[in-house]
Amino acid sequence: DSGVTQTPKHLITATGQRVTLRCSPRSGDLSVYWYQQSLDQGLQFLIQYYNGEERAKGNILERFSAQQFPDLHSELNLSSLELGDSALYFCASSFTSSSTDTQYFGPGTRLTVL
Amino acid sequence: GENVEQHPSTLSVQEGDSAVIKCTYSDSASNYFPWYKQELGKRPQLIIDIRSNVGEKKDQRIAVTLNKTAKHFSLHITETQPEDSAVYFCAASNRLDYGGSQGNLIFGKGTKLSVKP
């Protein structure tokens, strides 16, 4: 157990809908990263937050947004969902915002868009 | 930005043999290279990492080597066991601020390792 928690574990929804994925970092970690893993694909970096502020952006679609709250948990919002958004979504946390700090991954949320 | 290539995409070995997975990266400023193991349906777990001031690091049956000149790094697993079967991902740090440390990780596409008993 990495100490990073994610809810829900599974999410099934329809095209056009909006969902929110939640992540709580390890105790003491200030940075949260979001990744998307599609079938047979690697881990695509979406976005990073550090202590409530956006720090880095990857291949995140405009339909997706995220935020980090004062208690450091983060939410990833996915809207106008398409079939291709079906994937495993992982969050990871680290103590600092440095790219050389170890990232610990949560168990993931499996999103299925029907 | 950084780009990471990983080979092979699949690797099948007999139990007890060694396995080697190789990655190349494009940004000479990258200075942190972790390896993650992901079992089916589970989270990626860090198994070993190396920083640019070190050429080799070993942890029991797992070792990582780094060649900064050639911009490649490799994962070596010796005496493989069936429980080593998983997908392995390499990654490289992607610094967003020149001379600083802010940034994220860029991952390779993964290697599916199968260890046959």
Interface residues (C-beta under 8 A of the other chain):
Chain A: S2 Y33 Q41 G42 L43 Q44 F45 Q48 R55 A56 G58 F90 T96 S97 S98 S99 T100 T102 Q103 Y104 F105 G106 P107 G108
Chain B: N31 Y32 P34 Y36 K42 R43 P44 Q45 L46 D49 R51 F89 A91 S93 N94 R95 L96 S101 Q102 G103 N104 L105 I106 F107 G108 K109 G110
